[in-house]
Amino acid sequence: MTTTTATATTTATTTITTAEHPSEHTSVNPRPYPSLPTGAKRLAFIGLGVMGGPMAAHLALAGHSVTVYNRTASKAEQWVSALSQKAPHSRLASASTPAQAAAGADMVFCCVGNDEDVRSVTLGEAGALAGMAAGAVLVDHTTASAQLARALYAQAQAQGVGFVDAPVSGGQAGAQNGQLTVMCGGDAAVFEQVAPVMACFARACTLMGESGSGQLTKMVNQICIAGLLQGLSEAVAFGQKAGLDMDAALAVIGQGAAQSWQLDHRGRTMARDEFNFGFAVDWMRKDLSLVLAEAARNGARLPVTALVDQFYADVQAQGGNRWDTSSLITRLR
Ligand SMILES: NC(=O)c1ccc[n+]([C@@H]2O[C@H](COP(=O)([O-])OP(=O)(O)OC[C@H]3O[C@@H](n4cnc5c(N)ncnc54)[C@H](OP(=O)(O)O)[C@@H]3O)[C@@H](O)[C@H]2O)c1
């Protein structure tokens, strides 16, 4: 296992939001960036959503040349316009297909929704792989299946291109602050090439093993979170019914063995029924379906995860598709 962390050598200090229309995909808080011994790279970034937009922005702010592609073209144009002002020394452009964005790039990064979306931007005549030359590397930051990662690895290898599956953890704030955790699968030599570039938007990039290992590690992450959030929901709902001051109760137990990131960051907001904090229930259900399909293949027993998946289906049924994942507590009201 290899972990790479960023060494800061240059610093940018501006905060970017589009002037009149603050937008999730161009909002980024610059941070110190590593400088590469081999200089700036020619990069492509496909998928400028809540996660991809700020990730690509960090690459531009770090001085790399970045050509972006987004299905909704206006978002790509808006991204180029916002970033051109803040990173005037970086060559920034948008392309009309993933293949065009990837043409001539040393590395191509992708962050779209699910397996099918990844296939549609990487494969076929207009897909990124069609534009990539031997020696280039494709990095997929989408949370997708390990099977797809292995298939793309094989397809890329057949044309002399490297492939790394690299799902992320850290949410929208992690993307905007350039503090994501990246879990990677692939070849060590290829990982070593791309890790210093990923360090522009990550606090840690770790190679977990062969192709698919990054996605499997992200599944482990989601299993932990699903069970933990149901436990935290029951704890908060119980405490409120018992008449406790939950701010005080969470502050006390957060000093002991019950402490967790979710308790620290979501406990009080759950108590107030506030569910507008990033990672959405629809995304969680997508991730849990990947987890449960993988468990059906490898024989792992996930009774609590399967139950929590159904609880999230209940939340969707009451209109909570875009609520954040702590909204599990609404079933207990
Ligand atoms: N949001 C989080 O907190 C978070 C945290 C960790 C991991 N993730 C994972 O990161 C990935 C992206 O999440 P996100 O929150 O950035 O999603 P998002 O805001 O919905 O953005 C999705 C991006 O993918 C593009 N896209 C989707 N389907 C496509 C297709 N078939 N062809 C071409 N482009 C397509 C969208 O283009 P349009 O603009 O045209 O729709 C958009 O740029 C997901 O796999 C998610 O599970 C998200």
The ligand as an SDF file (V2000), in Angstrom:
LIG
                    3D

 48 52  0  0  0  0  0  0  0  0999 V2000
  -21.3710   14.7460   -3.7560 N   0  0  0  0  0  0  0  0  0  0  0  0
  -20.6480   14.1340   -2.8150 C   0  0  0  0  0  0  0  0  0  0  0  0
  -20.6420   14.5270   -1.6400 O   0  0  0  0  0  0  0  0  0  0  0  0
  -19.7980   12.9280   -3.1800 C   0  0  0  0  0  0  0  0  0  0  0  0
  -18.8750   12.4480   -2.2480 C   0  0  0  0  0  0  0  0  0  0  0  0
  -18.0810   11.3610   -2.5810 C   0  0  0  0  0  0  0  0  0  0  0  0
  -18.2370   10.7410   -3.8210 C   0  0  0  0  0  0  0  0  0  0  0  0
  -19.1710   11.2090   -4.7000 N   0  0  0  0  0  0  0  0  0  0  0  0
  -19.3180   10.5090   -5.9980 C   0  0  0  0  0  0  0  0  0  0  0  0
  -18.7470   11.3510   -6.9990 O   0  0  0  0  0  0  0  0  0  0  0  0
  -19.4650   11.1770   -8.2230 C   0  0  0  0  0  0  0  0  0  0  0  0
  -19.9760   12.5440   -8.6930 C   0  0  0  0  0  0  0  0  0  0  0  0
  -20.8160   13.1040   -7.6960 O   0  0  0  0  0  0  0  0  0  0  0  0
  -21.3050   14.6420   -7.7870 P   0  0  0  0  0  0  0  0  0  0  0  0
  -21.8820   14.9540   -6.4600 O   0  0  0  0  0  0  0  0  0  0  0  0
  -20.2350   15.5060   -8.3420 O   0  0  0  0  0  0  0  0  0  0  0  0
  -22.4790   14.5050   -8.8700 O   0  0  0  0  0  0  0  0  0  0  0  0
  -23.1960   15.6480   -9.6990 P   0  0  0  0  0  0  0  0  0  0  0  0
  -23.0510   16.9860   -9.0660 O   0  0  0  0  0  0  0  0  0  0  0  0
  -24.5630   15.1520  -10.0100 O   0  0  0  0  0  0  0  0  0  0  0  0
  -22.3390   15.7020  -11.0630 O   0  0  0  0  0  0  0  0  0  0  0  0
  -22.3360   14.6100  -11.9430 C   0  0  0  0  0  0  0  0  0  0  0  0
  -21.5250   14.9970  -13.1700 C   0  0  0  0  0  0  0  0  0  0  0  0
  -21.5160   13.8990  -14.0730 O   0  0  0  0  0  0  0  0  0  0  0  0
  -22.0430   14.3110  -15.3310 C   0  0  0  0  0  0  0  0  0  0  0  0
  -22.7590   13.1840  -15.9350 N   0  0  0  0  0  0  0  0  0  0  0  0
  -23.6680   12.3740  -15.3250 C   0  0  0  0  0  0  0  0  0  0  0  0
  -24.1060   11.4360  -16.1860 N   0  0  0  0  0  0  0  0  0  0  0  0
  -23.4500   11.6460  -17.3530 C   0  0  0  0  0  0  0  0  0  0  0  0
  -23.4620   10.9990  -18.6110 C   0  0  0  0  0  0  0  0  0  0  0  0
  -24.2270    9.9340  -18.8430 N   0  0  0  0  0  0  0  0  0  0  0  0
  -22.6690   11.4970  -19.5810 N   0  0  0  0  0  0  0  0  0  0  0  0
  -21.8960   12.5740  -19.3550 C   0  0  0  0  0  0  0  0  0  0  0  0
  -21.8210   13.2340  -18.1730 N   0  0  0  0  0  0  0  0  0  0  0  0
  -22.5970   12.7720  -17.1920 C   0  0  0  0  0  0  0  0  0  0  0  0
  -22.9420   15.4740  -15.0060 C   0  0  0  0  0  0  0  0  0  0  0  0
  -23.1340   16.2650  -16.1690 O   0  0  0  0  0  0  0  0  0  0  0  0
  -24.3400   17.3500  -16.2370 P   0  0  0  0  0  0  0  0  0  0  0  0
  -23.8100   18.5970  -15.6250 O   0  0  0  0  0  0  0  0  0  0  0  0
  -24.6360   17.4730  -17.6810 O   0  0  0  0  0  0  0  0  0  0  0  0
  -25.5030   16.7610  -15.4610 O   0  0  0  0  0  0  0  0  0  0  0  0
  -22.1080   16.1740  -13.9370 C   0  0  0  0  0  0  0  0  0  0  0  0
  -21.0480   16.8920  -14.4980 O   0  0  0  0  0  0  0  0  0  0  0  0
  -20.5840   10.1650   -7.9390 C   0  0  0  0  0  0  0  0  0  0  0  0
  -20.1520    8.8880   -8.3250 O   0  0  0  0  0  0  0  0  0  0  0  0
  -20.7430   10.2590   -6.4220 C   0  0  0  0  0  0  0  0  0  0  0  0
  -21.2480    9.0400   -5.8720 O   0  0  0  0  0  0  0  0  0  0  0  0
  -19.9600   12.2980   -4.4180 C   0  0  0  0  0  0  0  0  0  0  0  0
  1  2  1  0
  2  3  2  0
  2  4  1  0
  4  5  1  0
  4 48  2  0
  5  6  2  0
  6  7  1  0
  7  8  2  0
  8  9  1  0
  8 48  1  0
  9 10  1  0
  9 46  1  0
 10 11  1  0
 11 12  1  0
 11 44  1  0
 12 13  1  0
 13 14  1  0
 14 15  2  0
 14 16  1  0
 14 17  1  0
 17 18  1  0
 18 19  2  0
 18 20  1  0
 18 21  1  0
 21 22  1  0
 22 23  1  0
 23 24  1  0
 23 42  1  0
 24 25  1  0
 25 26  1  0
 25 36  1  0
 26 27  1  0
 26 35  1  0
 27 28  2  0
 28 29  1  0
 29 30  1  0
 29 35  2  0
 30 31  1  0
 30 32  2  0
 32 33  1  0
 33 34  2  0
 34 35  1  0
 36 37  1  0
 36 42  1  0
 37 38  1  0
 38 39  2  0
 38 40  1  0
 38 41  1  0
 42 43  1  0
 44 45  1  0
 44 46  1  0
 46 47  1  0
M  CHG  2   8   1  16  -1
M  END
$$$$
